[in-house]
């Protein structure tokens, strides 16, 4: 097993083995619920605007509370925050399963429950990411890459299972499976052996403003977050529009939607594996730039496609591109940030990564109802490609700045 330890040094840590074991189980259920709730609301309403609203309510709490949540993740025990938010997610999934299986679910009920889950996610994401960096230590880059692989391995499996389950058994089964799947994560968090958290003695307001000031004065943080915000706003809304694209443009059913979601997951999984196999932070800026370009090209192919096969191929590129950009961005931000600042940095990351997406989903859903899904996707792709081109041009200057600020993290390469 030496080759496994060499390739995945993060797994030497018991806490990380527990963390990833729980995630493998839980995330499959999470992706199943994501697909099922999109299909359910479109089946009940037939409205792309409602799809956009669903995506908006699921993610807008991250925009509203992500920065505050990052500050809390640096001030309070991160494991406790993650445990509380996971319990809330179990309650939400259970309620949704009960309402759907009994046949009383209405669109407004789904929107309320999705918004409550989004509120939970707003506080869970920065705490979970900072906790992962905390327990990984020097193996943090490998741990973050492995985490991305786990997330997107589940993204490849979960939607495919959801497509079959929705078509054969109904959406409620997916929600019930998700509720049960949290047991692994809750157990893993409970038995982790973590050192006592260090209390923060400063004021709440000063603590939060300190994080914003760090981001404002740090060139690479500003550049990475700007690119992430643009691609999330203009690129990621494709997820909320996929049910309409699968049904109205391609003439498919829930099975096709699940397959398309799974294809994006396969691309993202490939990107995660490629990041696991690399070492250190050198060269990640270039990967972030190329990832954004791949995302734009994939969205262009999807927008122009009228074939299920071509659409699935385009989604593989979409998944590969965005995960390469997002995981590379997260690794650089955590790897270059002071340890006491990681929660707040991850709060900003989640705000720009997930928090801007609901506004894009809402605008995209409304625009798709008037101009068509394909045109909206194509417009988003054009903005993503323009943003990636700008980042490519800025990259040499950004690299010089980072090398000057962190010379010990980037040792000279051996010829």
N, C-alpha and C positions, 0 to 999 in steps of 0.2 A: 504493500500500500504506500510505499515511499513516493511513487510517482504522483499519487493523489494528494499527499501532503505538500509536495513541491508545487503542484498546479493550483491547489486550493489551500494555501496556508491558513486562511481564516478558520477552517474546520478543525484546527488544532485546539481551539478554544471551546470548552464545554458550553458556555453561555451562547456562543454563536451556533453551535449544533442544535441546541434547544430552540433558539430563535428561528432558524431556517426550517426546522422540522415542523414547528407550529405554523409557519407561513405557508408551507407547501400544501397543508390541508385546508387552511382557511381561505386562501386566495382563489382556489378553484371555485368555491362557493360564491365568493364575491363577484367573480366574473360571470358566473351563471345568473346571479341576480341582476347584474347590469344589463345583460342581453334580454332577460325575461321582462324586466320592467319597461324597457324601451318598446318591445313588441306589444306588451299589454296596453300601454297608453295609446299606441298607434292603432291597435285593433279596436279599442273602445271609441276612439275619436276620429281616426282617419285624417288627423291634422298635423302637418309639419310644424306649424306654429306651436302646437302642444308638445311636440318632441323637443323643440327648442326651449320651451318653458321648463320641461322636465330637466334638461341638462343644466339650465340656469339655476334652478332651485337646488339641485344636487351639489353644485359647486360654488355658488355665490357666498355661502358662509365662510369658505376658505379665504375669499377676497376680503370679507369684512373683518375676520378675526385672526387671519393667519399670522400677522405681525405680533399681535398680542399673545397668541398661542406660542410663538417662538420665544418670547420673553418668559412666559411661564415655564417652558421646557428648560430654561437656564436657571430658574429660581426654585423649582420644586422637583421632587424625585420623578424622573422620567418614566420609570416602570409604573408608578402609581397612576400617572396620567393615562398611559396606554391601557392599563387594566380597566380603568373607569370607562374610557371611550369604547373599548371592545364589548363590555357588558351592555352599554347602550345600543351598540350595533346588533347584538343578539335580540334585544327587546324589539327593535325596529323590524328585523327580518321575521321574527315570530308573528308580530301583529300583521305584517303584510301577507304572510302565508295563510294565516287564519281567515283574513278578509277575502282573499282570492279563492281559497279552497271551498269556502262556504257560499261563494257566488254573490256576495254583497258588495264587492269592491266597486268604487266609483273613481273616476279620474281625480277628483279633488282629494280623496283619501290617499291616493298614490302620491300626489304632489306634496301633501303634508308630511307623510312618512319619509319621502326622499329628502325633503328639506331638513328634517330632524337628523337623518343620517349624515347629511352634509355638514351640519353643525358639529356633530361628533368627530367627523373626519378633520375638520379644521384644527382641532386641538390634538388629534392623534398623530397626524402626519409629521409635524416638526419634532414632536416628542419621540416618535418611533425612529426617525432618521438620526436624531442626535443620540439616542440610546444605542443604536447600532454602531455609530462611530465611537461612542464611549467604551463599549465592551470589546471592540475590535483592536484598539490600540494601534500598534505599528502596522498591522495588517488591514487597516481601514480601506485603502483602495481596492484590495481584493474582496473584502467583505461587501463593499458597496456594489461592486460589479456582480458578485454572486447573488446579492439581493435582487438586482435587476433581472438576472437570469431566472431566479425563482418566480418573481412577479410575472414575467412574460412567458415562462413555461406554463404557469397557470392560465395565462391569457390565451395560450394556444389550445389548452385542453378544455377550460371552462366554457367558452362560447360554443364549441362543437358539441359538448354534452348538453348545453342549454338548448341549442337548436333542436336536437333530438327530443329532449324532454318536453319542450314546449309543444312540439308538433304531436307527440304521442300521449303526453300526460297532462299538459297544461302548465301555465306559468307558476301556479301555486306550489308545485313540487320543487321548482328551482329555489323559491324563497325558503321553503322548509329545509332543503339541503344546506343552504347558506347559514341558516340559524344553527344547525347542528355542527357545521364545520368550524365554528369559533372555539369549540372545546379544546382543540389542539393548541391554539395560541394562548388561551387562558391558562392552561396547565403549564405550558412552557414558561410563561412570564412568572407564574407563581413559584416555580422551583429554581429559578435562576439565583445564583449566588453573586450578589452585587455589593460593592463597598458602600458605606453610608454616604448619602448625598451631602455635598457641602452647601450649607445655607448661604444665600445672598443677603447681605446686610444693608444694601443701598435702597433707595426709594424705588417704587415701581415705575414711576414716570422716568426717572433718570436712567434706570436699567433699560427701558425700551428705547429711549432717545439715544443712548450709547450705541445700541445696535444699528439704528438708522444712520447715525453719524459715521460709523465704520463703513457701512455700505456706500455712503455718499462720497467719502474721500478715497475709496479704494477703486482704482481704475478697472481692474479685471472683474470685480464684482458688478460694477455698473454695466460693463459691456456684456457680460454673460447673462445678466438678468434682463437687459433690454432685448437681446436676441430671443431669449426664452419667452418673454412676454409677447413679442410679436408673433412668434410661431404658435404659441398657445392660443392667442386670440383669433388668428386667421387660419390656422391649420387644424387644430384639434376639434373644432366643431363638426368635422366630417363624421365623428363618432355618433353624434346625436342625429345626423341626417341619414345614417346607413339604413335604418328600417325603411324609410321612404325610398331610398335609392334601390334597395333590394326588391321591394314590392312594386314600385311604380315604374322605375327605369328598366330593371332587369326582369320583371315579371316573376319573381321568386317568392318563397315562403320563409317561415322561420328557420328551416334547415339551411337555406342559402345565407340568411343573415348570420347564423352561427358559424358557417364555414368562412364567410368573409371576415368576421371578427377574429376567427382562429388564424386566418392567414396573416393578418396584421400582428397577431401574437407570435407566429412563427418567425416573422422578420425581426421582431423585437427580441425574441429569444436568441436568434443568431447574433444580434448585436451585443446582447449581454454576454454570450459565450466568448465573443472576440475580445471584450473588455476584461473578462476573467483571466484570459491567457496573457495579458500584458502586465508589466510591472511599473510601479511608480506613476508619477504625474507627467513626465516628459512626453510631449506629442499629443496630449489630450486636447489642447486648443485647436489643433488642426482637425482632429476627429470631430469636435463639436461643429466646426464650420462645414465639413463635408456631410455630417449628419443632417444639418439643416437643408443643405442643397438636395440631398436624397429625398427628404420629406417633400420638398416642393416639386420635384420631378415625379414622385409617386402620386401626389395629389393631382398633378396634371394628367397623368395617365388614367387615373380613376375618373376624373371629370369627363374625359373624352370617350371613355369606354361605354360600349353597349353590349358587351359580352361578359358573362359570368367568369370565364377563365381569365380574360384580360383584367377584369376588375380585381380578381383574387391576386394575380401577379403584381398589380399596382399596389395593392394593400400590403404585400410582403415588403416592398420597397418603402412604403410609408412607415410601417412598423420598425423596420431596420433604421431608417433615417432618424425618426424622432427619438427612439430609445438611445441611439448613439449620441445624439445631442443632449438629451435630458440627463442620462447617466453620467456622461462626461462633464456636464455642467455641475451636477451635484458633487461629483468626486473632487473637482477642482475647488469648488467653494468650501467644502468641508476640509479638504487637505491643506488649503492655504489659510484657513481661518484659525485664530487662537481657540484653544479647547473650550474656554469659558464663553466663547461667542457662537458656538456651533448651533445652539438652539435657535437663537435669533436669526442667524444666517439661513437656517432651514425654514424658519417662518417666512422670511422674504422669498425664498425659493418656492415654497408651496403657494404663496400668494400669487406669484407670477406664473408658476407652472399650472396650477389648477384654478386659482382664483380669477384669472382673466378669461378662462375658457367659457364660463357660463354666459358672459356678455357676448362672446363670439357665437355661442350656441343660440342665444336668444335672437340676435341680429340675423344669423344665418337661417334660422327656422322661419322668421318672418319674410326674409328675402326669397327663400326657396319657394314659399307659397305664391310669390308674384313672378319671379324670374325663372324658376326651375332649379332643381338640385344641382344639375351639372354646371350651370353658369356660376352658381355660388361657390362651388368647389374650385372652379377654375380661377375665379377672382382671388380666393384665398391662396391658391398655389402661387399666383403671380406675386403677391406680397411677400410670401415666405421666400421665394427665390431672390427677390430684390434684397431682403434683409440678410440672407446668407451671403450674397455677393458683397454687401457692405462689410460684413464681419470678416470675410476673406481678406479684403483690402486693409482692414484695421489690424489684422492679426500680427504682422511683424512688429508693429509698435507695441502692441499689448504684450508680446513675448519678451521684449526688452525690459519693459516695466516690471514684469513678474520676476525675471531673472535677477534684476537689481535688488528687489525686495526680499527674495527668498533664495539666496545663492546656495545654501546648504541642502535644499530640497532637490536641486537639479545639478548633480555632479557632472563634470565633463564626460562626454561619451568616450569610451575606449576605441581608438581607431581599429 
